[in-house]
Amino acid sequence: MDIDIDFSDRTKILDIVKHIPATIDGVKKHNTGVYCHEIPVNPLTGLSGIDYKTAEERGYFKIDFLNVGIYQNVRDEEHLDRLLGIEPIWELLGEKDICDQLFHVNGYHDLLAQLKPRSIPELAMVLAMIRPGKKHLVPVCREQGFVSIENDIWIKTEESYYFKKAHGIAYATAIIVQLNLICETVSG
């Protein structure tokens, strides 16, 4: 199981939550993963004594506490709810100066302009298609639309990195929050 939790500043939560940093190979610190329960610890480093993949196989539960800077300009929960409730100006995703400011899609304005996502699930599919495991679906989507790839986009691939649907939807939602924040700032 893979759980990611987004924070504007992860250090604020890590300062108050007892945790043990995960490791990639039993030695090198994992960038975001922590254990909030007992796990064998390397006494010299204070890190998990076993790598995160082995830990998962043994039933330990890692949580990734992620820094997501877009939330720094969200004032409170009410503001976030309001931003989520605004229908975004979808066409802005294809504008280079706007797209290049957005989380995960910067540099992909041409693709967004071609595919024209008009919903969070469609934007999530674009996020999946920019990963190596699903790039082959771009021409299919371009020619036949998002409906044509719905059955293939979230299927796990062993050959290359792909995006899970939960991550795609979460990141697409964050992009829309960020896009609406940009629009809010401009309209002031």
VENURSUL-V898143 format. One record per backbone hydrogen bond with DSSP energy under -1.0 kcal/mol. CO is the residue of the C=O (numbers start at 1). NH is the residue of the N-H. If there is no record, write none. Layout:
CO;NH, CO;NH
//
This chain:
3;64, 5;66, 7;68, 9;12, 10;14, 11;15, 13;16, 13;17, 20;35, 21;48, 22;30, 23;52, 28;24, 32;65, 33;22, 34;63, 35;20, 40;49, 42;46, 47;42, 51;55, 52;56, 53;57, 54;58, 55;60, 56;59, 63;34, 64;5, 66;7, 68;71, 69;72, 71;74, 76;80, 77;81, 78;82, 79;83, 80;84, 81;85, 88;90, 89;92, 90;93, 91;94, 92;95, 95;99, 96;100, 98;101, 99;102, 102;106, 105;108, 108;112, 109;113, 110;114, 111;115, 112;116, 119;123, 120;124, 121;125, 122;126, 123;127, 124;128, 125;129, 126;130, 128;131, 131;134, 134;137, 135;138, 137;141, 138;142, 139;143, 140;144, 141;145, 146;149, 149;152, 149;153, 152;155, 161;133, 164;168, 165;169, 166;170, 167;171, 168;172, 169;173, 170;174, 171;175, 172;176, 173;177, 174;178, 175;179, 176;180, 177;181, 178;182, 179;183, 180;184, 181;185, 182;186, 183;187, 184;188
//
